Amino acid sequence: MATTDISFKRIQQLALPAIVAGIAEPVLSSTDAAIVGNIPEYGTESLAAVGIVGTFLSALIWILGQTRSAISAIVSQNLGAGNIQNLKNFPAQAVYFNVGLSIIVLVSTYFFVEEIFTFLNAEGIILDFSIDYYNIRVWGFPLTLFTFAVFGLFRGLQNTFWPMIIAAIGAAINIFLDFVLVYGVVGLIEPLGVVGAAWASLIAQIIMALLAMFFLFKKTEVSLRLQFPLHPEINRLVFMSLNLFVRSLALNGALILATREAAALGKEYIAAHTIAFNVWIFTAFFLDGYGAAGNILGGRLLGEKNYTSLWKLTKKVNLYNLGIAVLLTAIGLLLYKPIGVMFNKDPQVLQIFYGMFFMVLLCLPFNAGAFTLDSIFKGLGEMKYLRNVLLGSTLFAFIPILYFSKYMDWGLIGIWAALIAWVAYRGLALIIKFKRKYIPLISSDKNERDI
């Protein structure tokens, strides 16, 4: 069996489409935020509402969307081990598992939206806008989870091109519909404000799910016909997903706490935090492109037991992502002022944002290391360790610094200091684990070469 190609060209073939596909979800949320934030009436309140709902919905999507990584890891490892033909019933069972979970979560949250957003410190007109926006957008949740499951299958099969096409089309449709539905078209469509942004996102999610189904049938031999008995790998999928579920609870617990504390500072502060968070999320998913290449190839190399190449791959993708982080930081410094104005024109909001945006830029190099290693570890199936790392970073880094900064009255800068420490803890823990577990395996690698 030929060994897996980890050349510069092959990594770019996987990473560049993955970057486009990865930024689709933050583009949807950021577009909503930027457009509603510039509504002439209640723009700041609308931006705050979209920020609060976006954080909560992103939490749900990330919590359950982690099954994409589990699906990708299982498929890529079986591909590397030469067992791909034995996975015939697995894809359909994995997709239905993902969608079933999303429906359970949707039903369990739908009837408590007012209580949820009140807990997040939404009140008055911001609370009303939050409920209106959520009650429409939430119906795209199962569709997004279906699309993520299909993306996981494509990734496991070493293909990021079709997910890129699907995501790019969805993002373009969302942006177009945002302008049309939020601001309206004179003589044709009345401006719908926040509700229009929700409908734009939902329609885009419907189209992406339909495209995912089309390309899955057209470009692969995968069937979505549910057949029994359950495939043996479903047990591993469930355990991986449970560990990722707990991990994502810790991850999103931290992000929701950050949003809650920002909202408690006032509407201008949560609006500024929303701008910063949308930029941070966009860069995070941008960095995830090279992480995806590490995830895809790393899982296959593990299946081959090719630990020398796994080490070389890890060094390469981390170096590439560090370069991307430096580039994004430079762009952020150059576009410091235009970024804020793009989202909102309230002078008080912009003053707060410009006073703390440097913290977002400081976070980017830490993101590069932590997120790249995080993706590689998912490809290696190290879900239990990833769970423990997130629990540790949230309990022992993020929460203590968050509430110490609150006591010291550091405002948004304190919230983002907690986020930087949270990410740095994760990166350091993953470096230690990789060196302890995988570097020693190189000596037993049947494909051993000079490092």
VOSE-383742 format. One record per residue: residue in one letter; y, x, z of N, C-alpha, C, CB in turn. Coordinates in steps of 0.1 Angstrom, whole numbers, plus 2048, in hexadecimal, padded with zeros to 3 digits. Last residue first. Glycine has a CB too. Example, Ala and Ser with C-alpha at 12.3 -4.5 7.8 and 13.67 -1.06 7.14 Angstrom:
# VOSE-383742
s7EA8808477F588984780088184F7FA88D839a7C788484E7D387B84E7DF88484E7D387185A
END
This chain:
# VOSE-383742
i87988D86F88488387289188986D885880881d85F89285986A89886187588E86386F8A585Ar84687985C84E88285485888985D85587B848e82886685E83286F86483887885B82C876870n81885085982185484F82C85E853828848848k80C84B87180485186680C85585A7F9847862d81A85488F81C84D88381485487882B84E87Fs81A85F8A780E85A8A380F8538958098508ADs8358678AA82A8728AA81D86D8A68298788B8i84284F8AC84385789F83886289F85185E89El8428458C58378408BB8378488AE8398328B8p85984D8D284C8548D58418508CB8478518E3i86C83B8C786C8498C385F8508C68788508CBy8668228D38628248C58638338C186B81C8BDk86B8228F085F81C8EA85C8218DC86180D8EAr8838308F68778318FF86A82C8F887A82990Ck89582A8E28918388E48848398ED89D8408EBf89780E8E58928148D988D8228DB89D8138CEk8A280C8FF8958078FC88F80D8F08957F78FBi8BB8188FC8B281E9068A38199028B6819914i8C78068E98C58158E68BA81B8EF8D281C8E7l8C87EF8F88BF7F08ED8BD7FE8E88C57E78E1a8DB7F590C8CD7F29108C37F39048CD7E4916l8F27F98FC8EC8049048DE8029088F4807910g8F67DF8F28F47EB8E98ED7F68F09017EF8E3r8FB7D090A8F07CD9018EC7D98F88F37C18F8y9127DC9149067DC91C8FA7DA9139077D1927a9247D58FF9217E39029147E590A92D7EA909v9277B99029217BF8F691C7CD8F892B7BE8EAw9337B891C9267B191991F7B690D92A7A2917a94A7C69199407CB9229337C591F9447C9930i9577B39079547C19039497C790B9617C9903l95979D91895179C90C94D7AA906958794901a96B7A692B95D7A292F9547A192395D794936a9817A991B97B7B592296D7B29269847B992Ew98678E91698179790B97C7A491098B799900i99078692E98477F92897E78891E988771922g9A679793199B79893A98E79193599F792947i9B678C91D9B279B91C9A679D9259BD7A4920l9BC7739259B377591A9AE7839199B977090Dg9C277B9489C277293C9B87749329D0772936w9C278995F9C47909539C47889469B979B952d9C178397B9CA77C9729CD7849659D777997Am9AE78C98C9B979598A9C378F9809B47A2984y99C77798A9A27799979AE7829959987809A0k99477B96F99B76F9739A2770980991763973s98779497299479396A99B78696D99079495Bf97178B98197B79598798879597F9747A3986y96677A96E96C77497A97477E98296176F983l95E78D95A96678195796D77C96395C776951i94E7A096895B7A496396479895F9597AD956p93879096F94079697994E79A9749397A397Ei92F78695493477D95F93C78496A928776965f92879F94593279594193878D94D92C78C937a9167AE9569227B495092C7A994D91E7BB943f9017A09629067AC9689127B39628FB7B6969l8FC7899528FC7889619037949678EE786966t8FD79293790578793C90778694B8FE77A937s8EB7A89378F97AA93390279F9378FA7AC924g8D379B9408D97A69478E87A89448D27B2945l8CE78992B8D07849388D778E9418C278093El8CC79B9168D77919168D978B9248D478690Cv8B57A991E8C27B091C8CD7A791C8C27B890En8A179591D8A579C92A8B27A392989A7A692Er8A078F9028A478590C8A978B91989777C90Fl8987A78F88A57A28F48AA7978FE8A579D8E6y87E7A89028887B19078967AD9038857BF901k8737928F487379290387E79C908865795909m8747998D987C78E8DE87E78E8ED8767818D9e86D7AE8C68707B18D48797A68DA8777BF8D5g8677AE8AB8607A48B38637A68C28527A48B1l8747BD8998697C38A08617BA8A986D7CF8A8g8897AD89387F7AF8898737B688E8857B887Ek8977AF8AB8917A28A78867A489D89C7998A2f89F7CA8A98957C68B488F7B88B189C7C68C2i8B27C78958A67CF89389B7CB89D8A97DE894s8C57B78A18BE7B28968B17BA8938C77B3889d8CD7C98B68C87BC8B98C07B68AE8D47B28BDl8D87DE8A78CB7E08AF8C57D38B38CE7E98BCt8EF7D089E8E57D78958D87D889C8EA7E4890f8FC7C88B58F77BE8AC8ED7C48A29027B88A4a9037E18C18FB7D78C88F57CD8BE9047D08D2g9127EF8AE9067F58B38FD7EA8B99097FF8BEa9277DD8A891F7E389D9127E88A29277EF897n9337D68C092C7CC8B99227D28AE9357C28B1f9417EE8C59367EA8CE92D7E08C793B7E58DBp9547EC8B094A7F78B093E7F48B99508048B4l9627D38B995A7D48AC9507E08AC9647D68A1c9727D28CF9647CE8D195C7D18C49647BF8D3l98C7D98C79847E28CF9757DF8D098B7E38DDl9927C18BA9907CC8B29887D78BA99D7D28ADv9967B08D198B7AD8C79887B98BE9917A18BDm9AB7BD8DC99E7BD8E49937B98DA99F7B38EFf9C17B88CC9BB7C68CC9AE7C68D39C57CF8D3f9C879E8D29BF7A08C69BA7AE8C69C779D8BAm9DB7998E69CD79B8EA9C479F8DE9C77908F1g9F47938DC9F379B8E89E579F8EC9FA7948F3y9F07828C79F37908C49F37998D0A017908BEf9EA76B8D69E07718CE9E377F8CB9DF7698C1iA037658E29F77688EB9EC76F8E39F275B8F0qA137618CBA1676C8D5A0A76F8DEA227678DDlA0674B8C0A057588B9A097638C2A0F7588ADvA0C7378D29FE73B8D09FD7498C99F77308C6qA277378D0A2273A8DDA1373E8DBA2372E8E6pA2C72F8B5A3073C8BAA2A7408C7A3F73C8BBdA147218A0A1B71F8ADA1F72D8B3A127178B7kA0572388AA12728889A1B726895A1972287Dn9E372E8839EC72688A9FA72C88A9E8724899f9D473D8709CD7338799D772987F9C573A883m9E574F8649DB74785C9D573C8639D0751857v9F275C8789F97528719F0749869A04758868g9DD76F8809E27648899E97598829EB76A893i9DC77E8689D077786D9D476C8779C7781875p9F678A8659F178085C9E57788619EE78584Ek9F579E87B9FE79387A9F9787871A0C797876y9E07B08749E27AB8819EA79E8819E97B588Al9D67BE85E9D97B085C9DB7A986A9CD7A9855l9D27D88679DB7D685C9DF7C785B9D57DA84El9BF7D487B9CB7DA87E9D67D88739CA7E9880g9AA7C986B9B07C18769BD7C787A9A77C1882i9A37E085B9A97D38559B07CB85F99D7CB84Ea9997F08709A57F48689AC7E88619A27FF85Et9837E187798D7E488199A7E887A9897EF88Bl9747E28609797D58649847D786F96D7CD86Al96E7FE8609767F885597C7EB85996D7F6848v95F80087796B80887697480286B968817873a9497F086F9517EC87B95F7F387A94A7F0888i93E7FF85A9447F185794D7ED8639397E7855g93581586894081685E94680985B93981C851l92280887792D80F87E93981187492981C885n9108018639177F786A9237FC87290E7EF873y90681A85B90D81285291680885990380B848l8FA82287490582A86E90D8228648FF837867n8E680F8768F08108808FC81887B8EA81788Cv8D781485F8DE8078608E980786B8D47FB862k8CD82F8658D582B8598DD81F85B8CC82A84Dk8BE82D87D8CA83587C8D38328708C584487Bt8AA81B8748B381787F8BF82087F8AC81988Dl89D8298608A481D85D8AE81986789A81185Bk89283E86F89C8418658A4835861895847859w88082E87F88A83688589683A87B88584388Bl87082486A87781B87388282287A86D81587Ds86483B86086E83485887682A86086782D84Ct85484087785E84A87286884486A85785586Ay84382B87884D82C88285883787F84783088Fn83281686983982186484582486D83E81F855k82180086B82080B87682781887181180D879e8257EB85B81F7F685581C80185F8287FC84Ag8337DA86D8267D686881E7E18618287CB85El84A7EA86F8417E887B8337E48778477DE885l8547E68568507F385A8477F386685C7FC85Cr85B7CA8588517CF84E84B7DD8528567CF840g86F7CB86B8627C386D8577C88648657B586Cg8827DB85E87C7E086A86F7D886D8857DE876l88A7CC8488827D884687B7DD85288B7E3840i8977B785788D7B484D8847C084A8957B083Fn8A97C486989F7BA86E8947B88648A67AD870g8B97D38588B07DA8628A57D18678B87DF86Da8C57BE84A8BD7C88438B37CF84C8C67D283Ba8D37B38608C87AB8598BF7B48518CE7A1850g8E57C78668DB7C48708CF7BC8698E17BC87By8F57C48508EC7D08508E27CF85B8F57DD853g8FF7AA8578F87AD84A8EF7B984B9037AE840d90C7AA86F8FE7A68708F77A88628FD797874l9277AF86A91F7BA86E9107B786E9237BE87Cf92D79486492E79E8599267AA85D93D7A2858f92978887C92078587292178E86692377686Da93F79588993279688E92779388493078D89Bt95578D87B95279B87A94379D87F95B7A3882f95577188295477587494F78487396277386Di95877389E94B76E89894A77288A94B75F89Aw97277D89F9677858A595978089F9677838B4v98076889498177688D97577E89298E77D890n97B7558A6977753898977760891980749892f9877608BD97875E8BD97375C8AF9747528C5a9A275F8B799B76C8B998C76B8B899F7718C7i9A67438B59A874C8A99A17598AB9B874F8A8t99E73C8CF9977368C399973F8B799B7288C0h9B27488DE9A474C8DF99C7488D399F7478EDa9C87388D59C87468D29BA74C8D39D174E8DCa9BF71F8E09C27208D29C172F8CE9CF71A8CEi9BE7258FB9B27228F49B37238E59AC7148F9y9DA72A8FF9D07359019C37328FA9CE737910e9E57118FA9E971C8F19DF7288F39F77218F5k9DA70190E9D66FF9009DA70A8F79DD6F28FCg9CD71592A9D770D9249D470B9159E5712925l9BA7219399C772793A9D271F9339C6735933a9A37139349A97119419B77179429A071694Da99B71E91C9A071191C9A870E92999570791Aa99073692699C73791D9A372991D99873B90Fe97A72D93498573493B992735933980742940r96C72291E97071A92997B720931964717933t96673990F96F72E9099747259149667268FFa95674792196274D91C96C742917960758911l94173592394973892F95673E92B941742939i93773790993D72A90E94572C91A932720911l92E75190993974D90093F74090493374C8F2a91A75091D92675991E93175591592176791Bg90973D91290F73B91F91B74392190573D92An90074B8FC90A7408FA91073B9079047358F3l8EF75D9098FA7628FF9057578FE8F47648F1a8DE74D9178E675791E8F275B9168DE763922l8D373F9028D973890D8E37419158CF731917s8C77538F48D374D8EE8DA7448F98CF7448E3r8B27599058BC7649028C875D8FD8B676D8F7v8A37429048A97469118B475090E89E74C91Af89D7438E98A47388EE8AB73B8FB89A72C8F0l88E75A8E789B75A8E08A474E8E58997598D1n8787518F587F75C8FA88D75D8F48787698F7l87173C8E48747398F287C7458F88677378FAs86B74A8CC8767418CC87A73D8DB8737348C5m8547588D486075F8CF86C7568D185E7648C1f8437428D984774B8E48537538E083B7548E7v8437368BF84772E8CB84C7388D683C7258D0l83874B8B08457458AD84B73E8B984473C8A1r81F74D8BB8287588BC8367548BA8247648B3n8157348B38157388C181F7438C480773C8C7i81573789881E72D89E8207308AD81971F89Ce80174789080E74E892818744898813753884p7EB73688B7EC73E8977F974589A7E1749896h7F67158807F372387D7F472C88A7FD729872l7E66F78897F270088B7ED70E8887F86FF899p7D06E98707D46EC87E7E06F587E7C96F2886f7E96D785D7E36DB86A7D56E18677E26CF874q8086D784B7F96D684C7F46DC8597F36DE840l8236CA83A81E6CE84780F6CC8488256C5852r8316D981E8276CF8228216D383081C6CD817l8426EB8148466E582183D6D98248546E081Fs83670A8078366FC80783B6F68148276F6804v83F7277F483F72080183F7117FF84A72580Ae8427377DF83772E7DF8357277EC82A7377DCt8657387D485A73D7DC84E7337DA85D73E7EBk87972C7C587773B7C486C7417CD8847417C9k8777107C78797167BA8757257BA8877157B5f87670A7E286B7057D986B70D7CC86D6F67D7l88D7177EB88071A7F18747167E887F7137FFf8A170C7DC89D71A7D989071D7E08A87237DEf8A06F17E889F6F37D989A7027D68AC6F17D1m8A66F68028996F07FF8966F27F089A6E0801a8C07008008B57088068A87038028B7708816l8CE6EA7F58CC6F77ED8C16FF7F38D96FF7EDl8CD6D980B8C66D57FE8C46E17F58CF6CB7F7a8DC6E881D8CE6E58208C66E18148CD6D982Bm8F56E98108ED6F58138DF6F28168F46FD81Ei8FC6CD8118F96D48048F26E18069076D77FDi8FF6CA82D8F56C28258F16C98188FB6B3822q9146DB8329076DE8388FC6D68319076DA847a9296CF8249256DC8209176DF82692F6E7825i92B6B78339276B68259226C48209336B281Cl9336C284C9276BB84B9226BA83C9286AD851s94C6CE8469416D684A9346CF8499436DA859a95B6B783F9596C283594D6CB8399666CA834w95A6A88569536A384A9516AE84095B697844a96A6B886695D6B686A9546B185E95C6AB875a9836B785997C6C485A96D6C285D9836CC865g98869B85D9866A084F97F6AE84F9936A2847v98D69B87898269487397E698865985684873v9A66A987999A6AF87F98D6A887A99A6AE88Eg9B469985C9B56A38679A86A986C9BB69B873l9B56898469AB6858519AC68F85D99D68584Cp9CC67B8309C86878389C06828449D568E83De9BD6668169C66688229C267482A9C665B82Ai9BB66B7F49B466D8019BE66F80C9AA679801l9CE6637DF9BF6627DE9B86627EB9BA66E7D6g9E96687E39E565C7DA9D665A7D99EA65F7CDv9E36897EA9ED67F7E89E96747DE9FB6857E4v9C96917FE9CE6927F09D76867EE9C26937E6g9C56A281E9C56978159CA69A8079CE68C81By9C06B58319CE6B382D9D06A78249D36BF826v9A46B28359AD6B48409BC6B083C9AD6C2845l9996AF81B9976A48259A16A68319896A582Av9A16C580B9A26B88069A26AD8119976B57FCf99C6DC81B9AA6D98169AB6CA8129AD6E280Bd9806D882098A6D982B9986D58269896E7831l9756D98069766CC80C97F6CC8199686C8811f9786F580297E6EC7F99806DE8009766EA7ECi96870081797670381697D6F980D978711810n94E6F58119556F181D9646F481D94F6FA829i9497017F894A6F27F99526EE80593C6EB7F8a94771C8009517187F79537097F794D71C7E9a93171A81293E71E81794971A80E93F72D819g91C71380092070A80B92E70D81191570C817i91B7297EF91F71C7EA9237137F59127167E2a91473D80292173E7FA9257307F59207487EFa8FB73480A90673581491373680D90474181Ci8EC7367F28ED7297F98F97298028E0727801i8EE7527EC8F37487E38F573A7EA8E97467D7m8E275D8038F07608008F67557F78F176E7FAp8C77548018D074F80C8DF75280A8CB756819w8C17637EA8C27547E98CA74F7F58B574E7E8f8C177E7F48CA77A7E98CC76B7E98C477E7DCt8B17898068BD78380C8C677D8018C478E814n88F78E80B8997898018A578380989277E7F8q87779481988079F81488A79A80A8787AA80El86B77F82486578381786E78E81186577780Eg87B77B83A86E78183C867786830865777843r89076F82D89277C83388578383589A77B840f88575682688975F81C88B76D82189675A816l88074C84087574E83787975882C870741831g89B74A84A89175385088575684888C74D85Df8A57378398AA7448388A174E83E8B874583Ev89672184389472683589973483389A71C82Ba8A372085C89472285B89172884D88C71685Ff8BD71A8548BA72685B8AC72A85A8BF72686At8B970084A8BE70B8418BB7188478CD70983Ef8B26F38628A96F38568AC6FF84D8A96E684Fl8CA6F68708BE6FC8758B36FD86A8B96F5881t8DB6E78608DE6F58628D16FC8678E96F886Bl8D06CE8648D06D38578D26E28578DB6CD84Ep8D46C987F8C66CB87A8C66D186C8BF6BD87Af8F26C987E8EA6D28868DC6D48818EA6CE894g9016B58728FC6C18698F46CB8719086C7864w9086A58868FD6A187E8F86AB874901694877v91E6B18929116B38989066AF88F9116AC8A5r9356A888592F6B58819216B78879386C0886i93B68F89193869088393069D88094568F87Bn9406958AC9376898A993468889A93E67D8ADy9526AA8AC9446AD8AF93B6A18AA9436AE8BEy96B69D8A69666A889D9576AA8A096D6B58A0d96E68B8BB96E6868AD9676918A497C6838A9i96E69D8D19636938D096268E8C29666878D9s9856AC8CC9786B28CD96D6A98CB9776B98DBf9996988CD99769F8C09896A68C19A16AA8BDd9976928E99956888DE99268E8D19A267F8DDl99E6AB8F49916A58F798E69A8EC99069E905i9B86AD8EB9AE6B78E79A06B28E99B16C48EFi9C56988F89C36978E99B96A18E49D06988E2g9B469C9179BF69590F9BB6959009CC69C911e9A16BB9189A76AF91E9B16A99149AD6B292Ca9886D391D9906CB9139956BE91A9876C7907n9786E292E9876E193198F6DB92698C6EF934l95E6E092B9646EB9249736EB92595F6EC916f9596C89379556D493E95C6E09389466D593Et9616B892296A6B892E9666C49379676AB936f94D6BD91195A6C290D9636C291995F6BB901i9386AF91F9366BD91B9446C491892E6BE90Ee94169592293E69D92E93E6AC92A931699935e94168E90794E68E90F94C69691B95167F913v9266908FF9316998F993D6999029346958EBf90E68490491668A90F92169390B90C692918f8FF67C8EF9056728F890D6779048F96698FDy8F76948E390068B8DC9076818E58F86838D1t8E46A48EF8F26A78F18FB69C8EC8F56B48EBs8CB69A8E88CD69D8F68DC6A08F98C56A88FBv8CC6998CC8CB68D8D48CF68F8E28BD6878D3l8CC6B58C78D76AC8C28D76A08CB8D56A98B3v8B46BE8D18C06C38D78CC6BA8D38C46D18D3i8A26B18C08A16AF8CF8AE6B38D58956B78D5i8AA6BC8A88AB6AE8AA8AB6AA8B98A06A68A2s8A26D78AB8B06D38A98B36C58AC8B56D789Bl8866D68AD88E6DA8B889D6D68B788D6E98B9g8816CD89287D6C589E8856C98AA86F6C68A1v8896E48848906D788288D6CE88E88D6D0875n8756F788D8846F988E88C6EC88D888702883f85D6EA8858606EE89386F6F08968586FB897y8606EA86A8606DD8728626DF8808526D686Fv85F70586586B6FE86186B6F186986B6FB852a84570C86E85171287485D70A87185272186Fq8356FD85C8346FA86B840700872827700871a83C70984483F6FB84683F6F88558356F283Fp832725849840721846843713849843724837f81572384F81F72785982D72285581F73685Bn80172083C80671484381271784C7FB70E84Bk7FF73B8328017308298077248317F472C823l7FB75583A80674E84180874083A813755841n7EA76782E7E575F8397EF7568407DF768843q7F877681C7F076A8177EB7618227E576F80Ei80278B82B80B78082880477482281578481Dn7F87A28367F27968397F97898357F0795848g8027BC8357FA7B882A7F37AA82C7F07C2826a8147C48478067C784B7FD7C283F8037C0857g82C7BC83C82A7CA83D81B7CD8408327D0848l8287A083E8297A68318277B58328387A382Cn82879D85A81B79A85281C7A084481978B852q8437A485E8387AC86482B7AA85D8367A9873s85078F85185279D84C8477A685285F7A3850v84877885F84577A85184578884D84F771849i85277E87984377C87784077E86884076D87Ca86D78287586578C87A85678B87786878D889s87576886B87677486286D780867885779862i87075988286975687586976286C86F74A86Ea88276489387476489686C76288A8717598A1s89A75F88689676D88888776E88B89E773894r89A74388889A74A87B89675887C8A9749875t89C73D8A288F73C89C88E74288E88A72D89Cq8B773D8A78B074A8A98A17498A48B074D8B8g8C17248A68C072B8998B973989A8CE72D894l8C371B8C08B77178B88B671F8AB8B87088B5i8DA72A8C78CF7298D18C27258C98D271E8DBw8EC7278B28E67348B58DA7338BE8F173D8BCi8F170B8B48EB7118A78E571F8AA8F671389Dl8FC7098CD8F07028CA8E97088BE8F36F38C7a91371A8CA90971D8D48FC7168D190E7188E2s92170D8B691B71A8B391071E8BD9267258B3l9286F78C591F6F58BA9187028B69266EF8AEf93A7038D892E6FC8DC9246FA8D19326EE8E2t94D70E8C69467178D09397108D494E71A8DCg9566F78B99507028B294870B8BB95A70A8AAv9636EA8CE9576E48C894F6EF8C095A6D88BEi9786FC8D396F6F88DE9626F38D89756ED8E7g9846FE8BA97F70A8C19757068CB98B7118C7v98C6E48B49826EA8AC97C6F78B29886EE89Ea99F6E18C99936D98C99886DF8C09976CB8C4a9B26F48C29AB6F68CF99F6EE8CF9B46F18DAl9BB6EA8AA9B56F78AA9AD6F98B79BF7028A9s9C66D28B39BB6D18AA9B36DE8AA9C06CE89Ce9DB6DC8C29D16D48C99C46D38C09D66C68CCt9EA6E88AE9E56F08B99D96E98C09F06F48C3g9F16D289E9E96DD8989E36E58A39F26E6890y9FE6B98A19F36BD8AA9EB6C88A49EB6B08ABeA096B9880A0A6B288C9FD6B5894A0C6A388ApA026CB86AA106CA86FA116C387DA186C2866i9E76E086D9EB6D286C9F96D18719E16C8872n9DD6F98729EA6F886A9ED6EA8679E970185Eg9C56F687D9CF6FD8859DD6FC87F9CB70B888v9B56ED8699BA6E38739C56E987B9AE6DE87Ci9B170685C9B86FB8559BD6F085F9AE6F484Ba9A571786E9B171B8689B970F8629AE72585Da98E70887699870C8809A570F879993718888d98070685E9846FA86598F6FD86F9786F486Dt97C72185998471985098970C85797B715843s96C72886E97972E86D98272686497873C869s95471986995C71787596A71C87495571D881l94D72585094F71685195771385D94170F853v94C73F85695673B84D95872C84E95273F83Ep93674086894374286D94E73E864945750871e92273985392473085F932733865919732869a92474F84092774183C92A73884891A73C835i91E76984792C76484A92E75684793676D844g90476C83D90676B84B91476684F905779851a90676D8218FF7628279027608368F0763826v91478581F91A77981A91376D82091877980Ai90179682C90F79583191578882C9177A182Da8EB79481B8EA78F8298F878D82F8E1798832p8F47A28048F27938048F178D8128E57907FCl8F57BC8129017B580C8FF7A680A9047BC7FEa8DA7C281B8E57C08248F17B881E8EA7CD829l8C87C58058C67BB80F8D27B88188BB7C0819q8D47D97F68CF7CD7EF8CC7C17F98C27D07E8q8D97ED8098E47E58048E07D87FD8EC7ED7FAi8BE7F680C8C57F08188D17E78138CA7FB821r8BA8007F28B27F47F78B97EE8038A47F97FBk8CC8157F18CD80A7E88C67FE7ED8C780F7DAf8C38268068D18208078D28147FD8DB82B803s8A081E80D8AB8268078B881F8088A88287F8i88881681689481581F8A081D81A89081982Ed86C80680B87880D80788380B81187C8087F8t84C80881B85880181986480A81585C7F9826t83181780883981581484680E81183C82381Aa8168067F782280E7F682B80B80382B80A7EAm7F480880080080080080C8098008007F680C
END
